[in-house]
Amino acid sequence: MQDDPIPWRTRILAVLAALRMLVTGRHVYLSTGCIAGRHDYCSAPAGAQGDKQPARSKFSQAPCVCWCHDP
C-alpha cells in the first residue's frame, strides 16, 4: 500500500469545513498548506509569492479553520 501524503485527520477536517460552508452559506477557508500538512507555511508571514497574511485567505480574508491554529 502506498503512503498517503494527506493525513486522514486533514481529510476529515476538509470535509467538515465543506459541510460547515453548506450549512452556514458562508465561505470556509482551509489552507492548501494545511491540507498538504505544511502547517508552518500556512502560519508564516511570508509565502512563495512574498508577504502574506498568516492563516488567512488572500481572497476573502477568512481565517483558516485548521486545528493547527487553535490556541
Contacts in CASP RR format, 6 or more apart in sequence:
PFRMAT RR
TARGET T0000
AUTHOR 0000-0000-0000
METHOD contacts of the structure
MODEL  1
MQDDPIPWRTRILAVLAALRMLVTGRHVYLSTGCIAGRHDYCSAPAGAQG
DKQPARSKFSQAPCVCWCHDP
5 36 0 8 1.000
6 35 0 8 1.000
6 36 0 8 1.000
6 37 0 8 1.000
7 37 0 8 1.000
9 67 0 8 1.000
10 34 0 8 1.000
10 35 0 8 1.000
10 37 0 8 1.000
10 66 0 8 1.000
13 30 0 8 1.000
13 34 0 8 1.000
13 65 0 8 1.000
13 66 0 8 1.000
13 67 0 8 1.000
14 30 0 8 1.000
14 35 0 8 1.000
17 28 0 8 1.000
17 29 0 8 1.000
17 30 0 8 1.000
17 65 0 8 1.000
18 28 0 8 1.000
20 28 0 8 1.000
20 65 0 8 1.000
21 27 0 8 1.000
21 28 0 8 1.000
27 57 0 8 1.000
27 60 0 8 1.000
27 62 0 8 1.000
28 62 0 8 1.000
28 65 0 8 1.000
29 56 0 8 1.000
29 57 0 8 1.000
29 60 0 8 1.000
29 62 0 8 1.000
29 63 0 8 1.000
29 64 0 8 1.000
29 65 0 8 1.000
30 64 0 8 1.000
30 65 0 8 1.000
30 66 0 8 1.000
31 41 0 8 1.000
31 42 0 8 1.000
31 55 0 8 1.000
31 64 0 8 1.000
31 66 0 8 1.000
33 39 0 8 1.000
33 41 0 8 1.000
33 42 0 8 1.000
34 42 0 8 1.000
34 64 0 8 1.000
34 66 0 8 1.000
34 68 0 8 1.000
39 66 0 8 1.000
39 68 0 8 1.000
41 47 0 8 1.000
42 54 0 8 1.000
42 55 0 8 1.000
42 64 0 8 1.000
42 66 0 8 1.000
42 68 0 8 1.000
42 69 0 8 1.000
43 54 0 8 1.000
43 55 0 8 1.000
43 68 0 8 1.000
43 69 0 8 1.000
44 52 0 8 1.000
44 54 0 8 1.000
45 51 0 8 1.000
45 52 0 8 1.000
45 54 0 8 1.000
46 52 0 8 1.000
52 58 0 8 1.000
53 61 0 8 1.000
55 63 0 8 1.000
55 64 0 8 1.000
55 66 0 8 1.000
55 69 0 8 1.000
56 62 0 8 1.000
56 63 0 8 1.000
56 64 0 8 1.000
57 63 0 8 1.000
57 64 0 8 1.000
63 69 0 8 1.000
END
